[in-house]
Structures are given as structure tokens and as C-alpha cells.
Amino acid sequence: MLLGEHKHSIDTKGRLIIPSKFRDDLGSNFIVTRGLDGCLFGYPMEEWKQLEAKLKQLPLAKKETRAFTRFLYSAATECSLDKQGRINLPNTLIKHASLNKACFVIGVSDRIEIWSEERWTSFAEEANESFEDIAEEMIDFGL
């Protein structure tokens, strides 16, 4: 299970250190793609295959399905860890998440998320202010 929050830096070549705590769960090769809320999602191969299977079940005739799958797959890239535990992110993903220098890599159960420091700080502050309200809404989902 991927848990926790880690601050790292992305260098000018687009290389980002993946926290050692996450490397075993992610494996030496994993998929990174556009995520929601302006971040990137990183999936271990097995989780990516499960997501892919679910996406294949969506109705192709629906415009939203086509748009979502295009957006997700078009930026998806297989990343490999180098000897220093870094991955190299393509410019498309760097721009999507507005990554520059300081980043946060967080564990979210079955995936990682990669956030720019600015976006993560803003999201965390907003979520912190409304955490109790959000928790109350989760009761509707059986939590």
C-alpha cells in the first residue's frame, strides 16, 4: 500500500526521485500519466492493467468516455527507475502538473500522485479547512 507524503525536487532534465518507501510497491517499471486536480498519477503495472480493464468496459459510443481515455492514454508513459531511484518525466507531464523544482510525491493507496509544491500546498490547505465536512460526506459511501 502506498502511503505518505514526500518532498523532492525535479531537475532541469525532468528527473524526479521516487521515495525509496514507494519503489518496492511501484516496481522497477510503472506507468505515469495525467491525473486529476492538476497532478500526475503513477500506477504499478498490475494496478494499471486493472484500470485498463475497467476502461475497456466503458461505452465507446459515449463522448465523455472517448475524451477521458484519450486524455489519460495519450500522456501515459512507462517509467523506469535509474540507479539513483529517479524517473525521467516527459515535458507533456511536467507541463500538465506545473512541476518546477520542489514537488510532492504522495501515496494514495494503489497509486502515487506527483504534485507541484504550489498546487499541493493549496490543495492541502483547502482540504484541511473542510476535512470534517468531507468526512461527513463519506458516510454516504459507507465509511
C-alpha positions, 0 to 999 in steps of 0.5 A: 500500500502506498502511503505518505507524503514526500518532498523532492525536487525535479531537475532541469532534465525532468528527473524526479526521485521516487521515495525509496518507501514507494519503489518496492510497491511501484516496481522497477517499471510503472506507468505515469500519466495525467491525473486529476486536480492538476497532478500526475498519477503513477500506477504499478503495472498490475494496478494499471492493467486493472484500470485498463480493464475497467476502461475497456468496459466503458461505452465507446459510443459515449463522448465523455468516455472517448475524451477521458481515455484519450486524455489519460492514454495519450500522456501515459508513459512507462517509467523506469527507475535509474540507479539513483531511484529517479524517473525521467518525466516527459515535458507533456507531464511536467507541463500538465502538473506545473512541476518546477523544482520542489514537488510532492510525491504522495501515496494514495493507496494503489497509486502515487500522485506527483504534485507541484509544491504550489498546487499541493500546498493549496490543495492541502490547505483547502482540504484541511479547512473542510476535512470534517465536512468531507468526512461527513460526506463519506458516510454516504459511501459507507465509511 
